[in-house]
Amino acid sequence: MSAAVVDSKKLSPLYDALDQGQFKTAIQLSTKLLKKHPKSLILKTLKSLALIRSQKHDEGVVLCDEVFAARPTDENVLQALTMVLRVLERYPDIITLYEDAFKKEPKSEELGSQAFLAMVRVGSWKSAQQLAHKLSKTFNANENASTRYLGWTIMCALLQATDPMLNDQKTKTVVLSIAQRFFAQLPVTSNHTTHPEKLILLLDILLAFPEPKYKEAFDLLETESGKKMIAASLEVEERRRLIWSKLGRYAEERELCVTRLTAGDRNWLTFTSYLDSTFALITASAESSAPDDTTAVAPSPTTLLKEARAQLTSVAELDGRKGRSAQIALLEFAKRLRSLPTPTEELEGQNTFVEVVKAYIEMYTDKPSCFEDVRSYVDEMKDDEKAKLMEYVKSIGSNISTASSLSRTINAFKLLRYAEPSPSTSSELAHAEKYFRLYLEATRILESIGAKDPEEVDPADDLALLAANALISEWAKDKSVQAPLNQAIFVLEFAATRSPYNFRYHLVLIRLYLFLGAHAVALEHYKLLRIRSVQHETLSHYLMDRSTTWSAANDGDLTLHDAAVEVSAIYQENANETPEMLAKALLFEKYSQVQGFIDFEDKLDRSLHRDVIRMDQIRMRCVVEPPTTETLQLEIGELDYMFLPERMAVHHDNRDYSVLPDFQPASSKTSIDELTKLGPRIEGKWCDIFVQLYIRIMNRAAEATWFSPHVFKGFKPEDLNQFTEAERIFVKYGEILYEWMWPADKPRPEVDPETAKGDPKYIPNADTAQSPAPNGTPAANGNGSAVKEANGTANGKEEHTALIELAETDKTAEGALACVEAIAAMIKTLIESSGPTWEILHATSILQETFVVLGIQSMPLGPQTVKGKQQKADPLWAAIKNLKNKISTIMHDVSTQLVAYGDSCDTPERQATFLKDCDELIAQDPELAKFVETLKHNTVRKAAISAIGRGIGKIADGKRPVLQAVAA
């Protein structure tokens, strides 16, 4: 029975309840209506949706499967069921649903279109191309519709040919040739001569061939219609520039740029293209070979350079101060001029490189961007040139009476600091005090003249950031001396109250508070960033990298785990929304946008940061609730997903480190990121090794004899450079457990790819087409050569390199215990020597993890297994139990040390020291003295450290924490 039998007026309240999120009401309404219409598919579908949204997953899936099995054709039912299947992430079922519906009603154009879009959403390009072609032939009576379907066919063929997983160049050429033939079938009124999107599509096809057809693409753009579209579309212009460059048409490109600049074009790409083509002509002349396919005769290099300088100078003089692009182009010209192998003194004349940079600073030093504009050009200078430039910069002075003069002063300070030699302790502290004093004075002046907006970034903010940079630089020389760190926190916290919307304050404070172990304060500052959507992907690493370090999940605090869930929401949004945007781009024939949506989805789907967060979530979850026999398969499934070849092949690193305010001297060779980072930067190998380590642990927990020679194959010892010392010990510990706990009565398979042929999770044979290397290197040309390269080959025979070489004496309970004792000794040494708090907490979290993974990996070996009492007498189990007891004792000792250390972090003496450290900056200012009293991060440190200390004791006793988040 279809939805038509239910009165639409009766369905309206049900739809309203779902739209408003009143799922309980929706369940009640649908249940009531189903009593009268028990066979209504639309009611069952809507009830399924309401149940799933209400977290009643099992009941909702039963109804969903029932409707799905009926293979409905009613559009209302299909749309509602599609929503349910999307929530369940059953995307292939959506394709099946519409395909079957279209087969039942082959004359329904709407069903055919929806089936096509369903294929597009999951990236099934070949199926989508075939269906689109079928639609173009079936519904050819309507020329507009037929043309649209043919365009879809062409686009899907292009996407099929450019799929990164397609390595067969012959297949690629065939598919692109078919796309070209389809393109020829488009009517003249709807082809590349009339629509820019169609021209872009055709150009992309020509450029996608293994041997790109640049000449054919060039001829298309040289037509009258092509020239019009170049002028009207930036996407077409982008492709034109590429084509001309590949064909070596530098002279024509240069002439075109001159024409555009003269006509008032100030697009930065026009300036760079002008410089690129000019210097390309000079390079070609020096190599005594004229550019290919060029009709114009290029002037001599000297003439080219003189004309270029004259052209750029003319544009710069015409624009004056209203535009910076021409002036920056002059800087870039002067920089490239220096890189030429031939002498250029006669060309420079009076305008030396220093003079050009000086002229720019003179003109734009009152612009906040001045320092960033010239920074890379100062890097190009020799020491004597820097000294000459700095003489001028010093003359700028330190006037802060107006917003304009304040910007000049700040830019001068940034340049002087950047160009100075390695600063001494006294100079750094003196600089910090000077910057902070000027900051206080400038904010008061700006307030008095009404130039300060509390909802905008304060023009004086960079003075506070300069002060913080100087203090952090001083602190980094000896991190056991906390006075500069305390002062930096004070400066940044005070400035953040004046400019709460300046995200740079919060980013630096997050790093400093994490160093101190005050994660709760760091989290507050992260929330003050007011991050939205995709920014979680680029910025949350400041808070979430190595998040297990600060997790108090062992004491029932799930704050960090919940933060990880919130940060990860962007990935689900991407999975749900980006395919919809992709479908809309095709629906409205915006072909130039299609690849962008695909790339965006892929960057988030195969994000390195996503997998790092997911790995840390699993590690935290194992502490709170170690896997049971029932939950183990779910955990393994998540790990296996991260281990998929197509995911391991490429990890997109979208993390943004450039937003940290970096005003460190260039001579120091260290950035603010380097000075404040907590351990080595996490890269792809860190994630890959941890994923595979836990795959070993959990698969062995599920099946004691599980073995795969692919785990840890293809890595190198230097990959552990991304690991902290405690993490390296943990990896070694994991290897020892794996080797030592192999059942004595089970034969060990040979370490050979052939032994893994029966393993359904991994492709075992390097000779198999598309075989993935275990470290994520994709197969090359479909013959597995990349796998062999990753693993190492010698004379056609694979060599297996161990990540960590273990001596036979290591592969014992004593070897495992030695690792645990090494971590415990590390913790003790750090506490006694007042080492970094974050390192103490980090080593503690690793120590706790050794106990947790021992419990997981020994699951199938304990007395709860089918062997019962016999198992208790097993020597291996007795050794495991003994090791657990010893680790438990060590954890109790560390727990006691950590609680005592936490107490020492918040004493009257510690607070007095903090206030004394800030005295010089406060300088008897009542406002500052009152503010510094409000900073209680030491109290937060004590609470966090003590909670982790108590928690590790609970874990050692085998007690699962009472979850505070649940109780609340």
FIDO-230826 format. One record per residue (C-alpha): x, y, z. Coordinates in steps of 0.001 Angstrom, whole numbers, padded with zeros to 6 digits, always signed. Each point is the difference from the previous one (the first is absolute). Example, Ala and Ser with C-alpha at 12.3 -4.5 7.8 and 13.67 -1.06 7.14 Angstrom:
2
+012300-004500+007800+001370+003440-000660
***
This chain:
968
+000000+000000+000000+001432+003362-000952+000095+003211+001931-002926+001273-002085-002498-001786+002236+001020+002162+002955-001552+003433-000029+002694+002662-000432-001670+002040+002759+000655-002859+002428+003647-000190-001085+000589+003746+000464+000299-000094+003848+002424-002911-000321+002245+001914-002418-000153+003071+002306+001086-002069+003006+002979-001384-001921+000990+003451-001283-000109+001429+003537+001989-002870+001507-002937-001276+002060+000783-003630-000676-001972-001442+002921-003123+001741-001315+000781-001238-003512+000214-003603+001264-003345+000334+001766-001725+001505-003048+001412-002587-002428-000909-002886+002338-003569+001284+000266-000339+000381-003777+001530-003433-000643-002809-001607+001957-002403+001269-002668+002400-000439-002931+002249-002945+000972+001414-000451-003521+000837+003643-000675+003616+000215-001104+000250+003745+000564-001115-000361+003627+002462-002818+000629+002803+002049-001537-000769+003124+002019-000269-002047+003182+003349-001622-000803+001558+003439-000373-001492+001174+003313+001197-003132+001808+003568+000330-001301+000092+003693+000881-001168-001002+003503+002985-002370+000315-002306-003044-000286+002230-001339-002692-000998-003663-000085-003750+000658-000278+000563+002613-002699+002206-002311-002076-002639-002759+000074-002621+002337-001477+002513+001426-002478+000904-003490-001251-003681-000865-000358-000700+003002-002219+003247-000479-001925-000927-003632-000746-003285+001197-001527+001979+001982-002653-002428+002971-000055-000463+002285-002994-002052+002763+001630+002114+003179+000043-001036+001016+003532+000984-003403+001362+003259+000024-001954+000981+003432+001303-000788-000896+003605+001739-003383-000239+003029+001687-001543+000226+002240+003062-000027-003068+002258+002643-001800-002043+002241+003087+000048-000200+000144+003790+000994-003674+000054+002758+000716-002574-001357-002718-002281+000823+001858-003193+000181-003058-002299-003547-000874+001082-001176+003419-001190+001353-000812-003467-001694-003398+000032-003240+001613+001135-000165+002451-002897+001389-002424-002569-002730-002524+000808-002652+002725+000008+001191+001220-003417-000053-003553-001365-003610-000345+001122-000927+003364-001547+002501+000570-002830-002007+002931-001360+000369+001978+003233+002616+002636-000708+000029+001086+003639+000869-003486+001242+002786-000280-002573+001440+003365+001021-000125-000902+003684+001711-003327-000673+002763+001881-001826+000437+002501+002830+000120-002846+002527+002924-001488-001953+001707+003385-000115-000246+000399+003783+002052-003150+000551+002440+000638-002856-001136-002895-002182+001061+001777-003194-000148-002915-002425-003553-000983+000983-001043+003654-000001+001444+000503-003483-001845-003002-001377-003303+001053+001540+000386+003616-001162+000625-001193-003548-003085-002186+000207-002041+002988+001211+001257+002161-002881-001220-002583-002524-003257-000851+001796-001173+003583+000505+001324+001559-003208-003335+001590-000873+000820+002846+002369+003160+001591-001400+000889+001866+003216-000322-003152+002120+001833-002149-002521+002832+002544-000170+000256+000101+003794+000204-003786+000200+002668-000050-002693+001951+002587+001999-000277-002275+003034+001289-002887-002113+003036+002008-001058+000736+001244+003518-000210-003493+001487+002284-001364-002715+002535+002703+000860-000248-000804+003717+000381-003691-000774+003163+000709-001985+001515+002316+002643-000756-002282+002947+003285-000346+001969-000609-003757+000294+000128-000405-003795+003615-000678-000918-000542-001591-003415+000958+002707-002490-001573-001840-002958-003365-000206+001754+000288+003648+000907+000628+000960-003627-002949-002090-001213-002414+001527+002521+001117+003550-000832-000358-000703-003731-003560-001212+000622-000682+003210+001949+001247+002004-002979-002316-001884-002348-002950+000618+002307+000916+003671+000050-000237+000148-003781-003638-001093+000309-000992+003142+001912-002132+002402-002057+001682+003238-001055-002408+001990+002153+001233-001785+003143+003657-000784-000621+003307+001654+000819-000552+002888-002399-002910+001354+002022+000500-001129+003606+003173+000619+002056-000729-003077+002155-000021-002195-003092+003241+001558-001221+001604-000688+003382-001207-003591-000208+001504-000474-003465+003293+001632+001015+000245-002253+003057-000492-003048-002223+002775+001097-002353+002359+000766+002884-000728-003311+001756+001491-002213-002718+003240-001778+000983+001553+002187-002685-002061+003202+000388-001353+001498-003219+001235+003537+000616-000028+001056-003649-003593-001085-000479-000985+001816+003190+001884+003098-001163-001879+000031-003304-003328-000118+001855+000920+003065+002009+001169+001892-003078-003487-000035-001503-002219+003049+000346-002238-001729+002517+003032-001254+001918+001425+003498+000366-003323+001309+001290-000144-002730+002620+003581+000680+001093-001053+003561+000761-003194-001094+001770+001157-002990+002061+002888-000245+002458-000128-003812-000271+000560+000187-003766+002753+002590+000512+001727-002310+002484+000098-002794-002574+001131+002389-002744+002976+001069+002089+000989-003620+000570-000321-000888-003685+002066+002964-001195+002680-000806+002578+000199-003641-001075+000288+001046-003634+002760+002484+000845-001948+003022-001263+001797+002321+002403+000299+002961-002354-003758+000021-000711-000741-000439+003729+002236+002953+000819-001669+002213-002596-003455-000996+001247+000967+000855+003583+001300+003418-001068-003304+000670-001774-001980-001010+003073+002133+001990+002440-000274+003067-002186-003771-000462-000093-000154+000009+003819+000109-003732+000824+001466-000336+003507-000519-003731+000534+003137-001311+001722+000019-002946-002402+000495+002453-002860+003115+001423+001675+001451-003450+000746-000769-001177-003517+001765+003083-001379+003089-000698+002101-000058-003738-000769-000184+000557-003741+002698+002698+000072+002504-002120+001884-000942-003111-001999+000971+001877-003167+003319+000988+001616+000687-003594+001046-000848-001278-003487+002305+002611-001531+002829-001014+002345-000448-003616-001065+000150+001117-003658-003335-001574-000835-003029+001924-001007-003304-000998+001645-002043-002518-001929-003002+001090-001989+000770+003702+000321-000743+002453-002765+001471+003119+001604+003746+000650+000153+001061+000715+003573+002212+003046+000755+003394-000391+001660+000126-000829+003738+001207+003505+000886-002859+001565-001969-002520-002351+001581+001150+000896+003499+000006+003745-000657-003463-000164-001524-001281-002079+002897+001309+002461+002582-001399+002943-001937-003383-001698-000363-000311-000904+003674+001301+003397+001134-002543+001729-002238-002872-002023+001448+001248+000582+003554+000229+003765-000523-003448+000046-001555-001541-001909+002916+001840+001867+002741-001016-001161+003488-003426-001246-001006+001326-003392-001112+002951-002129+001163+000130-002589-002774+002281+001951-002353+002376+000915+002826+000213-003636+001109+000598-000976-003627+002996+002388+000005+001307-001779+003099-000423-003359-001733+001707+001346-003147+002979+001199+002041+000228-003383+001756-000056-001942-003273+002504+002413-001521+002519-001025+002669-000433-003673-000873+001113+000442-003614+003405-001540-000744+001155+003077-001937+001075+003257+001712-002851+002452+000466+001721+003036+001551-000548+002132-003078-003662-000897+000034-000412+000714+003699+001557+003448-000289-000968+001985+003092-002898-002307+000777+001846-002688+001918-001930-002808+001634+000267+001771+003359-001340+003225-001498-003002-001778-001516-000908-001625+003323+000615+003290+001811-002308+001834-002432-002759-002505+000674+000382+000326+003771+000038+003789-000312-003261-000048-001919-001932-002704+001897+001482-000239+003466-003258+001392+001414-001819-003057-001386-000303-002968+002420+001068-002374-002792+003317+001746-000728+002203-002383+001996-001519-003133-001550+000301+001578-003458+003762+000569+000246+000977-002884+002302+000961-002422-002783+002025+002724-001742+001977+000808+003152+000906-003712+000057+001709+000485-003381+002333+002706+001298+003605-000424+001019+001073+001128+003462+001362+003347-001185-003211+000669-001929-002112-000788+003049+002116+002329+002099-000471+002802-002520-003767-000528-000096-000254-000171+003773+001731+003371+000300-002977+001472-001801-002528-002053+001982+001484+001261+003288-000652+003557-001134-003739-000679-000100-000089+000412+003780-002714-001043+002431-002770+002558-000365-003375-001462+001054-002141+003131+000179-002263-001061-002899-001157-003279-001490+002131+000672-003095+003181+000777+001930-000668-003021+002234+000007-002269-003059+003285+001551-001156+001552-000634+003407-001230-003596+000184+001293-000820-003481+003356+001546+000886+000238-002100+003164-000884-003169-001909+002648+000680-002640+002678+000881+002532-000740-003132+002015-000087-002191-003089+003321+001265-001346+001946+000136+003277+002708-002538+000908-000755-002609+002672-001269+002064+002943+001457-000284+003499-001997-000698+003153+000172+003608+001136-001087+001336-003392-002977-002380-000258-001315+000956+003426+000635+003699-000695-001774-000253-003343-002970-001773+001579-000386+002684+002658+000311+002779-002598-002593-001582-002293-002435-000552+002862+000383+003558+001321-000669+001372-003484-002972-002345-000324-001571+001357+003203+000649+003582-001048-001309-000572-003526-003256-001600+001162-000671+002965+002291+000702+002472-002808-002254-001897-002404-002795-000034+002562+000372+003727+000596-000276+000836-003706-002828-002496-000595+002075-002214-002314-000549-003216+001958-002893-002343-000785-000453-002795+002589-001431-002294-002684+002922+000480-002372+003689-000827+000145+001815+002764+001867+002644+001809-002126+002364-000295+002989-000404-003793+000337+003210-000805-001831+001981+001784+002718-001301-002488+002554+000801-002841-002404+003525+001366-000465+000419+000052+003780-001266-003590+000255+002340-001117-002803+002999+001509+001800-000973-001643+003293-000608-003395-001608+003340+000257-001788+001695+000616+003332-001922-002815+001724+000906-002471-002758+003692+000371+000849-000637-001784+003316-003538-001267+000499+000692-000918+003614-000006+003739+000755-003663+000948-000093+000183+003752+000635-000092+001001-003721-002809-002526-000575-002045+001468+002855+000572+003490-001372-001056-001067-003499-003226-001495+001362-000701+003197+001928+000600+002216-003052-002143-002128-002313-002838-000465+002495-000166+003737+000679+000083+000854-003705-002685-002633-000682-002373+001765+002384+000494+003205-002001-000314-001739-003396-002025-003184+000548-000458-000478-003753+003725-000174-000752+000362-003737-000613+003806+000159+000036+000057+000643+003747-002093-003081+000616+002109-002254-002238+003228+000824+001825-001689-000325+003397-001319-003444-000962+003581-001146-000626+001316+001505+003250-002775-001376+002186+000381-003473-001498+003693+000165+000826-000985+000671+003623-002606-002756+000025-002899+002448+000442-002112-001560-002729-003297+001395+001298+001237+003580-000500+001343-000905-003439-003433-001369-000891-001623+003269+001106+002279+001942-002322-000724-002423-002825-003703+000694+000433+000726+003741-000079+001360-000474-003517-003652-000452-001033+001035-002565-002564-002579-001070-002534-000258-002859-002460+003148-000821-001961+002186+002120+002305-000112-002931+002427+001998-001933-002587+002669+002688-000380+000283+001325+003565-001119-002617+002528+003429-001683-000095+001200+002746+002372-002241-001574+002639-000388-003613-001118+003469-001255-001007+001056-002694+002525-003236+000682+001859+000378-003211+002032+002742+001875+001900-002499+002244+001791-002948-002354+000114-001411-000652+003473-002345-002651-001380+001555-002404+002494-001619+002110+002731-003342+000185-001809+000515+003359-001717-001027-000293-003660+000565+003681-000836+002781-000738-002452-001781-002935-001584-003101+002165-000483+002155+002763-001498+001382-002536-002483-003553-000996-000945-000962+003652-000525+003095+000706-002079-000692-003093-002117-003512+001162-000922+001394+001744-003083+000862-003363-001535-003576-001232+000243-001193+003324-001394+002392-000468-002890-001292-003525-000665-003592+001252+000006+000190+003433-001617+002839-000005-002523-001524-002789-002150-003190+002066-000069+001920+003040-001232+001678-002179-002606-003378-001267-001180-001329+003568-000213+003029+001115-002014-000811-002673-002593-003718+000672+000172+000599+003656-000896+002840-000856-002406+002710+001850+001927+002705-002321-001282+002871+002236+001114-001044-000529+003647-000248-003789-000074+003685-000829+000476+000242+002557+002796-002745-001737+001992+001615-003399-000610+003386+001282+001186-001551+001662+003053-001807-003194+000983+003159-002053-000494+002155+002382+002056-002326-000407+002964-000751-003670-000515+003676-000970-000121+001123+002631+002461+003044-000803+002112-001424+002022+002885-003253-001948-000176+001834-003298+000444+002180+001416+002790-003101+001088+001931-001715-003316-000682+003057-001929+001207+000163+002024+003212-003744-000494+000537+000494-003763-000178+002883+000225+002473-002074+002080+002444-002979-002282-000434+002098-003039+000846+000897+001628+003327-003609+000760+000929-001480-003195-001338+002433-002588-001365-001426-002057-002866-002045-003033+000911-000685-003056-002118-003162+001797-001201+001605+003380-000810+003342-001216-001305-001187-000472-003578-001277+003598-000121+003374+001326+001097+001809-002242-002485-002371+001165-002732+000881+003640+000672+003717-000779-000050-000367-002044-003180-001757+002952-001643+003021+002198+000748+002211-002775-001385-001791-000171-003374+002504+000238-002880-001692+003029-001574+000174+001835+003338+003553-001015+000849+001198+000965-003485-000529+003733+000582-000361+001996+003187-000974+003625-000594+001591+002284+002580-002295+003029+000227+001284+001249+003351+000860+003690+000044+003122+000979+001931+000488+003339-001751-002613+001843+002093+002187+000030+003114+001379+003553+000399+003666-000541-000791+002249+002989+000740+003215-001874+000732+003371+001196-001353+000916-001700-003267+003472-000689+001426-001460-002258+002714-001137-002520-002649-003004-000849+002197-003617+001020-000334-002556+000543+002750-001440-003360-001025+003340-001718+000608+000415+001747+003358-003415-000973+001337-000708-003381-001603-000538-002979+002266+002152-002775-001379+000826-000813-003637-002639+001020-002504-002420-002845-000696+000192-001115-003628-001440-002871-002011+002444-002645+001274-001006+000696+003608-003616-000680-000833+000735-003030-002190+002179-001671+002634-002475+000578+002819-002883-001292-002130+001883-003160-000857+001196-000445+003578-003610-000039+001214-001062-002224-002899+002519-002533+001297-001174+000343+003580-003717-000266-000728+000176-002677-002655+002063-002141+002357-002620+000670+002696-002694-001263-002361+002091-002948-001214+003103-001040+001903+001694-001449-003087-000664+003006-002244+003010+000860-002105+000729+002256-002934+003516+000593-001318-001245+003320-001404-000303+001748+003333+003065+002208+000512+001464-001105-003315+001262+002857-002138+000839+002341+002890+003495+001135+000861+001559+000698+003403+000312+003687-000893-003796+000177-000216+000089-000035+003799+001471+003530-000124-003619+001184+000079-000398-001682+003400+000848+001245+003477+002390-002094+002063-002917-001466+001995-001852-000869-003221+003078-001782-001382+000181-002117+003127-003706-000780-000344+000447-001175-003596+002834-002244+001132-002201-001257+002834-002757-000836-002495+002471-001955-002132+001219-001915+003040-003533-000938+001063-000770-001215-003502+003090-002185-000192-000078-001267+003585-003716-000847+000191-000077-002218-003073-001575-003287+001230+002714-002587+000514-002174-002794-001413-000679+001838-003270+002464-000103-002917+001175+003447-001034-000589+000808-003687+002980+000952-002073+000379+003716-000530-000853-000160-003656-002778+001749-001991-001329-003338-001163-001045-000874+003573-002518+002834+000040-001953-001128-003067-002832-001218+002194-000141+003233+001967-003113+001863-001232+001124+003343+001432+003203+000415-001952+001113-000514-003561+002935-002321+000588+001901-000294-003242+002130+002832-001252-000397-001357-003529-003783+000403+000113-001342+002945-001995-000756+003072+002138+001641-001533+003065+000476+002598+002734+003166+000262+001963-000722-000152+003721+001411+003477+000536-002394+001468-002497+002095+000111-003168-002374-000682-002900+000792-002521-002639+001599+001454-003084-001459-000778-003420-002060-002784+001533+002917-002401+000274+000875+000402+003661+003388+001621-000676-000612+002686+002604-000637-002705+002570+003305-001633-000808+001735+003351+000182-001537+000739+003394+000974-003364+001442+003383-000119-001691+001075-002298-002803+003311-001531-000840+000457-002050-003162-003742-000517-000219-000247-001361+003557-001840+001974+002674+001877+001139+003061-001980+000523+003207+001224+002824+002187-001086-000076+003640-001186+003240+001568+001774-000938+003233+002638-002707+000213-000594-002165+003094+002584-002250+001586-001235-003432+001042+000410+001037+003634-002440+002876-000617-002812-002323-001079-000901-000866+003567-002062+001268+002901+003220+001485+001378+000509+001912-003243-003538+001426+000222+000497+000904+003664+003261+001764-000841-001918+002280-002366-002533+000849+002696+002745+000653+002536+001775+002287-002468-003146+002121-000350-000488+000085+003788+003624+001074+000469-000539+002724-002595-002994+001319+001968+001913-000008+003268+002969+001826-001530-002245+002641-001569-001823+000648+003280+003201+000202+002050+001690+002312-002512-003087+002236-000418-000265-001080-003618-002784+001107-002341-003401-000909+001412-001292-001107-003381+002829-002538-000282-000854-001379+003452-003665-000395-000963+000910-001393-003395+002261-002688+001455-002697-000790+002569-002611-000512-002709+002378-002350-001846+000691-001918+003221-003734-000428+000503-000329-001132-003613+002498-002820+000542-002315-001445+002635-003119+000463-002134+001394-001655-003148+001384-002904+002045-003526-000616+001254-001454+000181-003511+002563-002248-001658-000265-002636+002740-003815-000190-000269-000124-003383-001787+002606-001451+002350-001668+000645+003351-001974-002418+002259-003278+001245-001482+000730-001976-003182-001303-003471-000807+003033-001697+001558-001193+001136+003421+002131-001268+002877+002623-001460-002312+000744+003510-001217+000864+001186+003486+002841-002491+000141+001362+001031-003386+003548+001456+000398-000690+002761-002486-003113+001122+001850+001858-000146+003313+002756+002203-001470-002604+002448-001363-001698+000205+003371+003332+000577+001730+000867+002765-002498-003374+001658+000574+000582+000021+003750+003437+001549-000393-001262+002687-002375-002867+000672+002401+002480+000564+002830+002009+002385-002155-003157+001899-000923-000925+000403+003660+003441+001451+000698-000388+002444-002886-003521+000847+001180+001389+001029+003397+002769+002048-001605-002407+001718-002374-002540+000983+002664+002809+001455+002115+001359+001822-003057-003463+001410-000721-000278+001282+003568+003359+001766-000381-001260+001865-003069-002494+002053+001984+001485+001209+003235+000123+003527+001446+003718+000002-000785-000622-000947-003647-002594+002783-000381+002349+002473+001684+002739-000963-002449-002358+000577-002906-000919+003466+001297+003645+000851+000616+000926-001058-003547-002546+002499-001340+001031+002890+002298+002278+001657-002550-002756+000069-002585-002645+001163+002475+002237+002877+001196-002475+001053+002700-002837+000404-002503-003187-000575+002072-001956-001392-002951+002705-002537-000825+000516-000928+003647-003704-000718+000361-000109-001978-003240+002956-002271+000778-001777-001148+003165-002800-001471-002161+002319-002427-001803-000482-003367+001717+001462-002429-002514+002102-001630+002721-003229-001048+001719-001157-001541-003270+003364-001751-000366-000343-001542+003436-003511-001257-000713+001001-001492-003372+003215-001658+001183-001607-001371+003158-002955-001387-001983+002328-001826-002384+002047-001239+002954-003082-001342+001789-001265-001507-003245+003130-002004-000744-000310-001539+003453-003584-001015-000759+001017-001569-003306+002770-001908+001803-002658-001426+002331-002138-001045-002960-002703+002515+000907-001851+001637-002843-000622+003701+000619-003432+001414+000819-000617+002266-002953-000540+003576+001137-001510+001063-003300-002668-002698+000284-000730+000823+003649-000394+003668-000880
***
